[in-house]
Amino acid sequence: QVQVVESGGGLVQPGGSLRLSCTASGFTFKNFDMKWYRQAPGEEREFVAFITDVGLTTNYADFAKGRFTISRDNAKNMVFLQMNDLKPEDTAVYYCNFTQYRRPYWGKGTLVTVSS
């Protein structure tokens, strides 16, 4: 069964850091580009970061540049999102994503709350 499972969310104070993880199974992870998205309450889901299959290329939404870092470990079938200098507006459910045969796959997400 193809699936991705996010973890690592939680409550953090403004200026703090979190590292999100996404564990993949049921497909050949090393062959696929991976993405992180997020969805804040009452908002549309939005792109956060992207990494190519072997991790040589990344790109980020403007709000993530300089604060977030996407990485992956193909030996462990995992992709990560290191988030630093978190702001209250980063509060959202964060989702891992990939596309296979034009079908997007999503996990259930992990909630990040940035609040003092």
Secondary structure, DSSP 8 states (H G I E B T S, - for coil): --EEEEE--EEE-TT--EEEEEEEESS-GGGS-EEEEEE-TTS--EEEEEE-TTSS-EEE-TTTTTTEEEEEETTTTEEEEEE-S--GGG-EEEEEEEEETTEEEE---EEEEE--
